[in-house]
Amino acid sequence: MENQEQHPQSLIQRRVSRRAALKAGGIAAVGLAFSKPLIQTIYPQPAFAQLSGTSNANSVSSPNITPGPAKYWGNIQSAPLQVNYTGQPQPIFGIPHSNRFNDIAITSDGKKAFLPGTDGTNNIVVVYDLDTFEVIRTISHPYFGPNNGSNGTKYLWAVAITPDDSQVYVSGGNNGVIFIIDANTYEFVRTYIYGSARATAFTPDGSTAYVLNSGFRNIHPIGERDMYAIDTATLKYRAKIDLFNGTPSSIVMRPDGKILFVGHRRVPGKISVVDTASNKLLTTIHVDCEGIDITPDGSQLYCCSKLTNEVIVIDTTTYSVAKTIPVGINPINVRITADGCAALVTNEEAGQRDSGRDSTTRIDISEMRVHARRIPAFYAPYIGKSAASPDGSRYYCLETSSYSSPGGVIAVIDTSELCS
């Protein structure tokens, strides 16, 4: 069945519980699935500037949500494209903003999101309340520097949160800085300088942080392509792990905390398999790997290959390829829902399709097959990083009007009924 794309609608329908609707006086929280849903119709006001640089704009979501500053750039629309797929991801609403976000991480209780990026002048980290969708804090500090690379970091690339939700690790891009921030007070705890800090993963108990170094800059203490293990209690180095060249860009921990997988982008791609007890490289899986995620039971690794336009499924017991699944053009990111039901793959194909939009491919994990090959970006042409809520009910996707300019939407997508 082909995707059916329609023009933006004048209203958005979403399901909310009867109890929540009564409690909120008719304007209820969104994104929750119940066996007997109440259909609530919300009429969004006009929103966003249309390629005009700046303009007044209003919320595209319910009246009790304040999405942020009323200033936008680029070709962003007020209501989402409607994709008529029964049981497929559907947008609940979009949270507009005037920044350029590069990543998103959500606390384990699903209450807060941390997004690193730039406001067009300076590097920032924005903290959102995921109950009200309001900005709690915009963290800006001289340590971050401007985003033009003249001082401090060039970009804030990635973010990760410790399992106990106490600290946030923000990777500072090509100048190789890791900023450690208190997740409650939003104060700086420590700054590390690496060759090129790119991404971070934690052991399940939170005792060790593993930080990737992509090796783009020869900055103390390393300029190679490897990884450091950091004691999160003392914030001291535990070990340096040699990844033997490559370009490490993505990282995921097996749920039992015993094995760490590192995806290498660019040719030749590979996956480094690291034993966390010895902090030694166990083996290398020779497949192209741009983005990476693991099933909740730890049995399968999903890896995006831009070379073949496929998702490669790896058996984590044998470290062999279990299956290759064709997806869209240039898959760059994959996120698996908390219940292990579906994998959502971001395809960087806006310049390759007549629609001029990136897309998402939905894969059924139990059957290892595609259920929807191309679900176009809902609000804006380009899709960036994404994150799934811990309870599996929502998927947060960063959509932007440009790869380089500020302005975009956090698309809040209902994933609660994907496998119901």
N, C-alpha and C positions, 0 to 999 in steps of 0.2 A: 504494500500500500504506500503510495507516494505521499510526501508531506504536502499539506494544503496550507499555503501561506495566504493570509488575508491582510487588508490594510488595518491600521490601528483602530480599535473600536472606541466608542464614546463612553463605555462603562466597563468595569471589571467585576466579574462575579467570583466570589470566593466562599468557601465553606467555613463556618464557625460553629461552635457548640451552642446549643440553646441556653445552657447555664451561663456560658461566658457572655453571650449576647445580653442576657438579662442583667448580669452583673455590671456590664459596661454601659448599660442604658441604651443598647442598640448598636453601639460601635464596639465590636469585640476584637480580641486579639486574633491574629491570623496564623495560618500554617498548622493548625492542629487537626487531626483526623479523628472522627467519631463515627459510630455505626449508624447513627441517624442524624445526618448533618442538616443544619439550617442553611438555606441559601440566602446570603446577604448581598445586595446589589449596592455598589459604591460608585458614585459619579465623580470621577476625578476632575479637578479644575484644569484649565489650560496650563501646560508646563513646557519649560525649556525654550531656549533660543534656537532658532533654526539657521545655523551657519551665519549668525549675525555678530558673533563676538561676545556681546553681553546683552542681557535682557532681564527683566523681572520674570520670576518663575514661581509656580506654586507646587504644592505636593501632588504627586500622582497616586498617593496611597490614601489611607483613611484619614479623616479630619483630626484624629487625635495623635498623629505622627508628624513630627517635625524633622524633615530629612536633611536640613542643613542650609548653607548660604544660598541665596537666590541669585546665583550668577553661574552661567554655564557657557561652554564652548562646544561647537561641533554639531554634527547631525544626529541628535538624540531625540527620540520621540516620547510623547507623554504616556501613551498606553502601549502595552507590548504587542508584538505580532502574535496572532492567535494560531497555534498549531493544533489542528484537530486530530489528536491522537488519543484514543481512549487508553488510560493507564500509563501515559507518558508524562515526563516532567512538564509541569505547567507553571508559569510565573504567578506568584501571589501578588507581588508588587515590586517596584523598584525604588531604591533609596538614592536620589540624585546627589551629586557632590561636585565640587569644583577643583578636585585634586587629581593627581595621577598616582594610583595605588599599584604597587608591584606584587603584593602578596596579602594573604589574610590567614589569621590563626584564631581559633575559637577556644575559650576556656572549657574545661571538662564538664562544667555544669551548664554549658550552653548560654551563659548569661552575658558574656562580653566578647567582643572581637577586636583584635589589634591589627591595624593596617599600615604598613610602612609605605612611604612614597614621597611625593613632593607637591607643594602648593603652586609650583611654577617658578618659585624663587629659592625657597629653602627646603631642605629635607625635613620631613615630619613623620610622626607616628600618630595616627588618629585612633582613639578608643571609642567604640560604639557600644551602647546598651542595647542588647538584642531583644529586650522586652518592649522597650519604648521606641527603639531605632533612633534615638537621639545621640548626639556626640557627647560623651562624658568628658573627654579631655583631648586636646591636641598637644602632643609633646613636641616641643621645639627647643633645641639646645645648641649652643655654639659648637659642641662636639660633633653634631651632625654635619655642620657646614652647609654651604650652598650646594645645589645639585649640578653645578657646572664643572665640578672637579678642581676648581682653583684653590680650594681650602677644605681640608677634611675629606669626607667621603664623596665619591662621585654620585652614587645612587644608594638608596637603602633597598636591597634586593629581596630579602627574605626575613621571615619571622617564625619563631617557634616558642611555645609556652611549656614550662616545666609541668610534669604530671600533677603536682600538687597546686598548680595555678599561682605559685608565689612569684615567679620571675619570668621575664620575657627576654628572649635572645633575638636581637635584630642584627642581621648581617649587612655590613656596609659596602658591599659591592667591590669594585676593582681596587679600591685602596685598602681592602682587607681588614676592616674593623668589625669586631663583635661588640655591640653595646648590650650590656645586661641591665635591665630596668626592673624595678620593683613593680609587680603587677597590681598592687593595691594603692601605693602612694604615688606611683609614676615617677619616682626619683631614680637617678642613675646609681647603680651599684658598683659597676666595674666596666672598664673598657679594655679589650684585648686587640692587639694588632697582629694580623696574619698576612700571608702572602696575598691571598685574595679570598676572604671568607665568603662562602656562598650559601650554605644551608646548614641546619643543625637538627640533630635527633637526640632523644633521651632514652636511657634505659627505663623500663617500666616503674622502677622504684625511684627514679629521678636522681640517682646518685651520680650518674655520669652523663655528660653532654659530649656528643661527637660533632665536631665542626669541620666541614669540608673546606679545603683550600684548592681553588682552581688554578693557582699558579700564574696569574696574569701579570703580577707585579713582584719584583724582587725586594720585598720589604721585610725587615726583621720581624720574627726570627726565621722565617722560611720563605722561599720563593719557588718551591717545588709543588707538584701536584700530589698532595697527601692529605692526611686527616689527623686532627688532634683529639685526644680524650681529655676532658676537663672534669675534675672533682667539683661538683656543684656546691658542696658545703664549704670547702676551703678556697674554691676558685683557683686551684693550682693545677698545672699540667700533670696528667697521669702517664700519657704515652703519646708517641708520634707513630702513626701507622702509614707505612709506605704503600701507595697505591700503584706504583710503577707506571708512571706516565698516564696518558689519557686526559680527559677534561671532566672531572667530577662535577656534577651539577645538581643531582637529586639524591635524596637519602631516605631510607625507611628502615625501621627496626621491626624485626619479627616480634609478635606479641609476647613471646616468652622471654624476650630480652637477650637471647643467646647468640643470635646472628643479626648482623647488620648488612644491608644491601645498599650499594652505592652505584647509581646510574651515571654513565659517562656519555655526554653528548659529543657530536662531531665525529668525523671519521678518523680512526676506526672506533665505533662505539663498543661498549662492554659494560658488564655489571661486576663490580668487585664484591666478593663475599668475605665478610670479616667476622672472626670469632671474638666476641666481646669479653670472654674470660681471659684469653691470652693477649688480646688486642693485636692479633696477627691476621694477615691475609690468608684465607683458607684456599680459595680458588677464584678463577675468573670465568664468567660466562660471556662468550663472545657473540653478543647481539647488540644492535644499535639501541640506545636507550636515552630518550630525551626527558621523559617524565616517568614517575614510578609510584606504585602504591601496592599494598598487600592486603589480602583478605583477612577478616577478623580472626579466623582460625589459624592463620599463618601458613596455610597449605599452598597458596598460589600467589605469585608475584605478577602484577600486570605492568607492562612496560611499553611506552609509546615509541614507535620507530618512524621517524620522518623519512628515512631512506626508502621504506617499503609501503608507507601509508597503512600500517597495521598496528594492532596491539599484540604484543608477544606475551603469551602466558607461560610462566616458568614454574615448574614443580620445585618447591623449596626443600624437598627431601633429597631429590636426585640432582638438582640444579640443571635439569634438562628442559628443553622446550616441550611443553604439553600441547600447545596449539598456537596458531597464528590467526588473528581475526582481522579481516579488512575493515577499515573505518573510513573517515573522511581524509581530505588532503592535509598533510603536515600536522599530524597529531602531536601535541606538545605537552599535554597535561592529562592526568587521570586521577579520579577520586572514586573510591569505593564506599558505598553507603554503609552506615554503622551496622546494619543487620546482615551485611554480606550478600545482599540480594542483587545489586546492580553496580556496574562500573560506568561512570560518566566521563567521557573522553572529550577534551577540547581540541578542535581542529582549526588550525590557523590557515584558513582558506579564503579569506575575504577577497584577495586579489585573484583567486583562481575560479570563482563562480560568478555567474551573471547576477546573482542576488547581491553581491558585494558584501557578504556577511560571513564572519566565522560561524562555526556550528558546533553542536554537541552530538556525540554518538552515544546511545544507550546500549549497553551490553548486559544480557542476562547471564549472571555468573554461573548458576547451576547448570545451564545448558551450553555455556560458552559460545553464544551466538548473538548477533546484533538484532535488537528489537526495533530500533529506529536509527537509521544511518545518519541522517542530517536533520537536526532540530536547529534552525537558524537562531543566531543571537536575538534576544527578545527586544532589547531597547536600543542598542547601539551596534555599530558594525563589527567591533573587535572584542574578543574575549581574552581575558588574562587568566590569572590564577583563580582557584576556587577552594572551597572548604565545605565539608559536610558537618551538620550538627551532630553532637554525640548521640542524640536519641533517634537519629535517622529520619526526622520529619522534614528537614529543610536542607537545601543545598544553596550556598551563597556563591555567586559567580560575579567576577569583576568584569563589567562591560565598559568599553571606552569608545570615544568618538575618534580617537587618533592614537597611534602607537607612541607618539612623542609628546603631545600636548595635553594639558590638564583638562579635566571635565569628563564625567562618566556616571555610571549607575551601578550600584550594588544590586544585582538581580536576586531576589529572594524567591526560591523555586520550591514548590511542594513536591517532596519525594516520599511522603508517608504512605502512598498507596501504590507504589511501583510494582510490588509483588503481592498485593492483597488479592 
